[in-house]
Amino acid sequence: MKSYGWKDLLTDAAIIAVVAGFVLVVVGSFPEFLGKSVPFLK
């Protein structure tokens, strides 16, 4: 197992931030679709 450095941590954090932002945009764009398909979110 290789060492886990700060650069790896920053890279993972950036990827997670981009993915989370994309998910938030998708969820924000389709609230009525998600409300119909995923009723337990309400």
N, C-alpha and C positions, 0 to 999 in steps of 0.2 A: 504494500500500500504506500503510495507516494505521499510526501508531505503536503499539507494543505496550507498554502500561503495566503497572504492578504490579497494578492492579485486574483487568485482563484475565488476568494470570498467576494470580492468586488464584482467579478465577472458574473458569478451566480446571482448576486443581488440585482445587478442590472438586468439580467435575463428575466428574473422573477418579476421585477418592476414592469418590464415591457409586457410580459404575458398578463399580469394582473390588470394593467391599463387596458389592454385589448379586450379582456373579458368584461371589464366594467363598461367599455364602450358598446360592446355587443349587447350586454344586459340592458343598458340604458336605451339602446335603439329599438329593442323589441320587448317592452314591458307587457304589452297586451298578449303577445305570443307566448311569453314565458308564464304569464298568469294563467293562460288556458292549459298549457302543456305541463306545468309544474304547480299544481294547486296548493301543495304544502308550504310553499314559500310565503304565502300571505300571512 
